[in-house]
């Protein structure tokens, strides 16, 4: 079937061609049909053509293109669209969770200062949940699994540990900073410095 329709693979640019978001092809097609966006036909390093929906559905498929099947035939999935009437650069805060804490702490154990591989680290609640600690930016840090296991449900000073840096809520950043895997899509490289 067309499972590609529901994977976030379409880069969205504002009208100044600055990266602001990533959407699924289904969402991008809706934007194109409604006239809220224009697709970009990225043909080479210096050849990028804005294409409206009526012309997009007639574009030939290339070997590297993803496509969805329709009653009228296959339609190329765009890799980049430009929002027609949106000029802002939205600001966002990283999502709270293991990945967000890992990025905030730079992959470094906040007790030992050691750089961790993904298998070595996990999330520690500075004030354990069993003692009323919350799952929040201000109470969670990246810790080496062994250190976290040794700490158990104690406070850091009770376990003989000291935080290298107090946990904090990351600041708000331009949305483009939070777009992941932009190196994986060849057509996106034109829009990231």
C-alpha distance (Angstrom), angle and dihedral (degrees) to the residues before:
residue distance angle dihedral
X1 . . .
X2 3.81 . .
X3 3.82 99.8 .
X4 3.82 87.9 150.3
X5 3.82 86.9 75.0
X6 3.80 91.6 74.2
X7 3.81 102.0 44.6
X8 3.80 118.8 96.6
X9 3.79 98.7 -115.2
X10 3.82 105.4 129.3
X11 3.79 119.3 90.9
X12 3.82 113.6 -144.0
X13 3.79 118.9 -149.7
X14 3.79 127.8 -168.5
X15 3.79 118.0 -121.7
X16 3.82 89.1 -86.5
X17 3.83 88.7 58.9
X18 3.81 94.7 -110.0
X19 3.82 117.7 142.7
X20 3.81 111.4 -107.8
X21 3.81 109.0 155.3
X22 3.80 148.7 -8.4
X23 3.80 121.2 -122.7
X24 3.78 138.3 178.8
X25 3.81 119.5 -99.7
X26 3.83 88.5 -111.6
X27 3.82 90.0 58.3
X28 3.81 91.4 43.4
X29 3.82 91.9 51.5
X30 3.83 89.4 51.7
X31 3.81 90.0 51.6
X32 3.81 91.0 48.8
X33 3.82 95.4 47.5
X34 3.83 91.3 47.6
X35 3.80 91.1 51.1
X36 3.80 91.4 -118.7
X37 3.81 91.9 120.2
X38 3.77 144.3 24.4
X39 3.80 122.5 -140.8
X40 3.79 120.6 -129.5
X41 3.78 118.7 -132.8
X42 3.82 100.7 -149.7
X43 3.79 104.8 -162.6
X44 3.79 103.1 161.4
X45 3.79 142.3 -20.6
X46 3.81 93.0 -69.6
X47 3.78 103.0 21.5
X48 3.83 114.1 83.7
X49 3.80 118.6 152.4
X50 3.84 125.9 -169.8
X51 3.82 108.8 -133.5
X52 3.83 128.1 -169.9
X53 3.81 121.3 -138.7
X54 3.82 97.0 -100.1
X55 3.79 90.4 56.6
X56 3.82 94.8 37.1
X57 3.81 93.9 63.4
X58 3.82 89.1 56.9
X59 3.80 96.5 51.7
X60 3.80 114.0 115.2
X61 3.79 118.7 -114.5
X62 3.78 116.8 -108.9
X63 3.78 126.0 -152.9
X64 3.84 93.7 -104.1
X65 3.83 95.4 46.6
X66 3.78 127.4 105.3
X67 3.78 113.8 -139.4
X68 3.79 140.4 -170.0
X69 3.76 123.5 -143.4
X70 3.78 119.1 -121.8
X71 3.80 131.8 173.1
X72 3.82 87.2 -97.9
X73 3.78 93.2 50.9
X74 3.80 138.1 -90.3
X75 3.81 118.3 -24.4
X76 3.79 121.4 -158.8
X77 3.82 115.6 -116.5
X78 3.81 110.2 -127.3
X79 3.80 117.9 -127.2
X80 3.83 94.9 -161.9
X81 3.81 132.3 28.4
X82 3.80 130.7 -178.6
X83 3.82 118.3 -139.4
X84 3.80 103.9 -129.5
X85 3.80 100.2 -147.7
X86 3.79 104.8 23.5
X87 3.80 117.9 98.7
X88 3.81 104.1 160.5
X89 3.78 128.8 98.3
X90 3.80 104.1 -133.7
X91 3.78 119.4 -136.9
X92 3.79 120.6 -136.6
X93 3.76 139.4 178.0
X94 3.81 117.3 -133.2
X95 3.81 112.6 -100.3
X96 3.78 115.7 -99.0
X97 3.79 110.7 -113.7
X98 3.78 142.2 88.7
X99 3.82 93.8 -60.2
X100 3.82 92.5 47.7
X101 3.81 92.6 49.1
X102 3.80 90.6 46.2
X103 3.81 90.5 53.6
X104 3.81 94.4 43.1
X105 3.82 91.1 52.1
X106 3.81 92.9 42.0
X107 3.81 94.1 -125.5
X108 3.83 90.0 -65.4
X109 3.81 125.2 131.0
X110 3.79 105.8 -115.7
X111 3.81 91.6 -146.0
X112 3.82 102.9 44.2
X113 3.81 102.7 22.4
X114 3.79 90.4 -130.1
X115 3.82 120.3 142.8
X116 3.79 107.9 -118.6
X117 3.77 134.8 -149.4
X118 3.81 114.4 -133.3
X119 3.82 91.4 -101.1
X120 3.80 93.2 52.2
X121 3.79 99.4 53.8
X122 3.76 136.8 69.5
X123 3.78 138.1 162.0
X124 3.80 120.3 -82.9
X125 3.78 125.5 -163.0
X126 3.83 104.6 -138.3
X127 3.80 89.0 -153.0
X128 3.82 101.4 36.6
X129 3.78 117.8 -121.0
X130 3.80 88.4 -123.0
X131 3.82 86.3 65.0
X132 3.78 95.8 47.1
X133 3.80 98.6 -86.9
X134 3.79 115.9 154.2
X135 3.78 129.8 -134.2
X136 3.80 96.0 -114.4
X137 3.79 141.5 124.6
X138 3.82 90.2 -100.4
X139 3.83 94.4 53.3
X140 3.82 104.9 37.1
X141 3.81 129.1 77.6
X142 3.78 138.1 169.2
X143 3.81 111.2 -100.6
X144 3.78 137.5 174.8
X145 3.82 108.9 -99.6
X146 3.82 93.1 -121.7
X147 3.82 92.8 48.8
X148 3.79 91.5 47.8
X149 3.80 91.1 48.3
X150 3.82 90.9 49.8
X151 3.81 91.2 48.4
X152 3.83 90.6 51.3
X153 3.82 111.3 161.0
X154 3.79 96.5 -18.8
X155 3.78 131.1 106.3
X156 3.82 114.4 -103.9
X157 3.84 94.7 -105.6
X158 3.83 90.6 49.5
X159 3.82 89.3 55.7
X160 3.82 92.9 45.9
X161 3.83 92.3 -107.8
X162 3.77 131.5 129.9
X163 3.79 126.5 -160.3
X164 3.79 113.6 -121.2
X165 3.81 89.6 -150.7
X166 3.79 133.2 7.5
X167 3.81 112.4 -109.1
X168 3.81 114.3 -108.0
X169 3.77 142.1 -180.0
X170 3.82 108.7 -98.1
X171 3.77 116.1 -116.2
X172 3.75 123.7 -106.7
X173 3.82 112.0 -90.9
X174 3.81 136.2 -176.2
X175 3.80 109.5 -77.6
X176 3.81 91.3 -120.0
X177 3.82 89.9 67.6
X178 3.81 89.3 62.7
X179 3.81 95.6 51.4
X180 3.78 104.8 113.3
X181 3.79 130.7 -152.3
X182 3.79 94.0 15.3
X183 3.80 89.0 147.5
X184 3.81 90.3 62.7
X185 3.81 95.7 66.0
X186 3.78 113.0 67.8
X187 3.81 94.9 -156.8
X188 3.82 92.2 55.0
X189 3.81 95.9 60.3
X190 3.82 91.1 84.0
X191 3.80 90.9 65.3
X192 3.81 101.3 48.2
X193 3.79 122.2 72.2
